[in-house]
Amino acid sequence: MPRGRDCKRAFLTAAACLALAAAVGCDTRAGKPAPAASRADRTRALYERNCATCHGPRGEGQQVGTLSVPSLREGLALASTDDRLFTQIANGGAGMPPFKYTLDDRQIDDLVRFIRAEMQGKK
């Protein structure tokens, strides 16, 4: 008989655990994915991850070791065409690494638009 009692106790314990899990799992948000980040948010994160280290969080430019990193808010970046800025990001040069190996064309294009809108105030 002790065997049956142990089985019954195990069954009741399992049932109680399932009931508790069901009660806790009734959150209406459970199982729903987090809202997807907007394209603008993804581009901002892309800038922060790839560009801000050298160009600064607001594109102001700065001195990095012996390299004087230009501002994205004025000067050549402001005067350059979108195609020229795209090429500079993709191919690098003048101390800047090329990003064509780590970013696709759409991401680079998004960065150009981000720089124009957020750094230079152009829409």
C-alpha positions, 0 to 999 in steps of 0.5 A: 500500500505505501507504494500507491500512496507515494504514487498518489502523492506524486500525482497530486504534487504534479497536478498542483505544479501544473495548476500553478504553472497554468495560473502564472502562465496566463499572462496575456503577453506570454508568447507574444514577440516583443515589438520589432524595432523600427527601421529608424531605431535599427539605423540609430543602433547601427550608427552607435555600433559602427560610427559613434566610436570615431565620429562621436554620438552626435557626429561632431568628430573628434581626435582618436589617437593621431587621427583627426576624425571629421565631423559629419555635421559640417565640412566635407560630409555636409558638402558631399553628395549622397553617392560620395558619402555612400562610397566613403562609408562602403570603401573607407579611406583616409583612416576610415575602415571600409564597411562594405564587408560588414554592412549591406548596401541597404544599411549603408544607404540607411546610414547616409539618410540617418546622417543627413537627417539626424546630424545635418538636419536635412530631410 
